[in-house]
Amino acid sequence: MLQFDASPAAILARLIRCPSVTPAEGGALQELEIMLESLGFAVERPVFREDGTPDVENLLASAGDKGPHLAFAGHTDVVPPGPDSDWRHPPFSAAVDGSEMFGRGTVDMKGGIACFLAAVARVLAKGPPPGRISFLITGDEEGPAINGTVKLLRFAAEKGERFDACLVGEPTNPNAIGDMIKIGRRGSLSGTLTVEGRQGHVAYPHLAENPVRGLVTLLDALHAEPLDRGNERFQATNLEATVLDSGGVASFNVIPARASASFNVRFNDEWTPDTLKAEILRRLDEAASIQRLRADRNDPIRYRVEWKEPPSDAFLTRDEKLVGILAGAVEAVTGRTPELSTSGGTSDARFVKDYCPVAEFGLVGRTMHMANERVALSDLDTLTEIYELFITRWFAAFA
């Protein structure tokens, strides 16, 4: 007999009331541990560390002794809610207003966790686990993503866990439950481009070298031609400059010594991080060799590129059993044929794909990271029904 209210709304309320702003655990993993153990799951909560990053607590829970192994991955950490005054209801109150629940993390992504847990409870109420089921839950998805899923997967592998498929419960639907399943993601590559000049007075430019000119020239070279046109699997690669900096010289009449631009590239499967880096450097070398900081100077533009956090590879899931059964469950419950998409940003699926086939499906994400983040109670019920049918059909496919 269940020892807790296993409706998705009740589970979600318990999680929302935990202020787990990344990287704080905030009580959310503790609540999950209590509920999962009451369902017969063995729960571990490893803490991972790395110099220069906050310690992060994670959760690995498993039930079932043998058979095919299905994992569910997600995160209980949330982004800061901002001022309470921006919210209709306090962000960690899980207030129900009409047909919606308000709270930070309702859709991104405590709601997905609550629905999968509710679905698993329904499956287990009918009998023993049909195979092996695991939860991989991190507190580091909204943070640096260094001490979370990537290390939790390694931790599980070192314990001998092998997964046949994984579902990530991120909010994938643009407008309504059933719109979209993510079957892959573009990669991400970040860097900082710095141009070296010579500081001086703007009234005496012949004595200085303005690096801003060179920076604009090099950025133009990166944007001049599309990196690709996209393909039937992915949208086109795009490079965007995100931060410009000239060293903080607080004066209109000072030419800075250097100027830099941070940039990010979201790339498709026509590139690897290495080939993309090579193309970026080729464009920069070409532009730097033929342009000058001043027309009367012979020296090429002097620049350097510092590549930032480890890049994420583009990937595409081709496992028909996982994708086909998930799409069939979505259509059976909602009547919609979900789009199989690779759009959007990165997620922890980029780590899971190195261990097993992975797909993403969750709630409607229109209010994620916003003030008054909220979820329709009916969507929680619908997603739970989809997850329950998916779990049942996925295990049955191995019979």
C-alpha positions, -999 to 999 in steps of 0.1 A, spaced: 0 0 0 13 34 -10 26 56 18 21 89 0 -3 106 -24 10 95 -58 -10 118 -79 13 140 -101 0 172 -86 6 161 -50 42 149 -59 49 181 -77 37 202 -48 61 184 -25 90 191 -49 81 228 -56 80 236 -18 117 227 -18 138 258 -27 164 239 -47 179 269 -65 210 255 -83 232 241 -68 213 238 -35 195 205 -29 169 223 -10 151 192 3 139 181 -32 161 150 -34 152 141 2 115 142 -8 122 120 -38 142 95 -17 113 91 7 88 85 -21 110 62 -41 120 41 -11 83 36 -3 79 21 -38 108 -3 -32 136 16 -49 171 14 -36 183 50 -34 218 65 -34 227 102 -32 263 107 -43 279 141 -40 303 151 -67 331 177 -64 355 195 -87 379 223 -79 363 257 -88 328 244 -88 302 239 -61 296 205 -46 264 189 -60 242 162 -46 226 137 -70 202 108 -68 204 73 -83 174 50 -76 167 16 -90 141 -11 -87 138 -45 -103 164 -73 -105 166 -83 -142 153 -77 -176 154 -46 -199 166 -15 -181 147 18 -186 161 50 -171 145 84 -165 168 114 -162 160 148 -149 170 176 -125 155 191 -94 176 222 -94 159 254 -107 170 289 -118 166 317 -93 129 329 -91 137 366 -89 118 390 -67 86 376 -50 69 407 -61 71 396 -97 50 365 -89 13 361 -85 20 335 -58 52 329 -39 75 309 -61 80 280 -37 44 278 -25 30 254 -51 -2 275 -50 -31 262 -71 -49 290 -88 -79 279 -108 -67 250 -130 -29 258 -127 -1 252 -102 24 281 -98 60 277 -88 96 277 -99 103 244 -115 67 234 -123 76 228 -159 114 229 -158 115 202 -147 101 191 -114 68 185 -132 83 159 -155 98 141 -125 65 141 -107 47 127 -137 72 99 -142 72 90 -106 34 89 -106 34 68 -137 59 43 -121 37 41 -90 7 31 -112 28 5 -130 41 -10 -98 6 -10 -83 -3 -37 -109 26 -60 -100 64 -63 -97 86 -42 -119 84 -55 -155 122 -51 -158 147 -27 -142 137 10 -137 161 37 -126 159 74 -118 190 96 -126 183 129 -109 208 157 -107 210 191 -90 234 206 -116 215 209 -148 208 246 -145 244 252 -132 278 244 -147 267 208 -154 300 195 -142 291 177 -110 257 163 -122 245 139 -148 278 134 -165 294 121 -133 262 104 -121 262 83 -153 298 74 -147 290 65 -111 262 42 -123 284 26 -149 311 18 -124 285 1 -103 277 -22 -133 245 -5 -143 237 -8 -180 207 11 -195 188 0 -226 171 33 -231 166 66 -213 138 92 -212 146 128 -202 116 147 -189 125 182 -201 96 204 -212 97 197 -250 63 208 -261 59 243 -275 21 248 -271 4 216 -261 12 181 -247 19 159 -278 35 186 -300 71 175 -299 96 148 -289 133 157 -290 153 130 -307 186 148 -308 202 181 -301 226 205 -318 260 208 -303 274 238 -285 308 254 -288 318 286 -269 349 308 -271 363 343 -266 380 362 -294 405 388 -283 422 414 -305 454 431 -293 459 467 -300 478 497 -285 462 521 -260 462 558 -268 444 591 -272 416 592 -297 430 626 -309 463 610 -318 453 577 -335 486 574 -354 502 567 -320 477 539 -312 461 508 -327 424 505 -321 416 468 -315 378 475 -318 384 479 -356 400 445 -358 374 429 -336 346 442 -358 365 430 -389 370 395 -375 334 391 -363 322 402 -397 344 374 -412 327 348 -389 293 360 -399 299 367 -436 289 333 -449 266 307 -433 284 278 -417 259 255 -434 223 255 -446 210 228 -423 197 194 -434 167 172 -431 177 163 -395 189 196 -381 184 233 -385 213 255 -397 243 261 -376 244 296 -361 272 316 -345 262 345 -322 284 371 -305 271 375 -270 294 398 -250 316 426 -262 344 441 -240 371 467 -245 387 463 -211 366 486 -190 383 519 -200 357 544 -188 364 572 -212 353 584 -246 387 596 -255 408 565 -248 416 539 -275 417 506 -256 446 482 -256 425 452 -264 389 442 -273 372 409 -270 339 392 -279 324 361 -264 305 339 -288 286 306 -289 279 283 -319 250 259 -320 260 234 -346 244 204 -364 257 170 -373 276 183 -403 303 194 -378 323 181 -349 338 204 -323 373 199 -339 361 206 -375 341 236 -364 371 251 -345 392 246 -376 367 265 -398 364 294 -373 402 297 -371 405 295 -409 381 324 -413 399 344 -387 433 337 -401 422 347 -436 406 380 -424 435 388 -401 460 384 -428 444 407 -453 431 434 -430 449 459 -408 440 478 -377 449 510 -397 453 515 -434 489 529 -429 501 498 -410 515 466 -425 510 443 -395 481 419 -397 454 419 -370 468 401 -338 442 379 -322 437 349 -300 408 325 -293 402 309 -259 378 280 -261 355 278 -231 338 249 -213 340 214 -230 319 215 -261 288 194 -266 285 172 -297 254 172 -319 236 138 -318 206 121 -332 188 91 -317 179 64 -342 165 38 -319 131 30 -333 119 10 -303 124 40 -280 112 67 -303 85 47 -320 69 35 -287 71 69 -272 55 86 -302 28 59 -303 20 65 -266 18 102 -272 -6 98 -301 -27 72 -283 -33 95 -253 -35 129 -270 -45 121 -306 -16 142 -318 13 130 -340 44 145 -323 70 162 -343 104 145 -340 127 175 -335 163 184 -328 156 221 -322 164 241 -291 193 243 -268 213 216 -250 202 194 -222 216 165 -201 206 142 -229 240 151 -244 256 131 -217 231 102 -217 236 96 -254 271 81 -247 255 53 -226 222 44 -243 196 57 -267 178 88 -253 147 108 -261 132 138 -244 95 144 -237 78 165 -210 55 193 -203 47 225 -222 77 249 -217 62 283 -225 67 296 -189 100 280 -180 125 304 -164 98 331 -162 82 347 -133 48 330 -127 61 297 -141 31 274 -140 16 242 -153 -20 232 -161 -31 204 -137 -47 187 -167 -13 186 -184 2 167 -154 -25 141 -157 -20 138 -194 18 135 -192 14 109 -165 -9 88 -186 16 90 -215 45 80 -194 25 50 -179 15 38 -214 51 43 -226 66 23 -197 41 -5 -202 46 -8 -240 84 -4 -238 88 -33 -215 62 -54 -234 83 -50 -266 110 -71 -249 87 -99 -240 
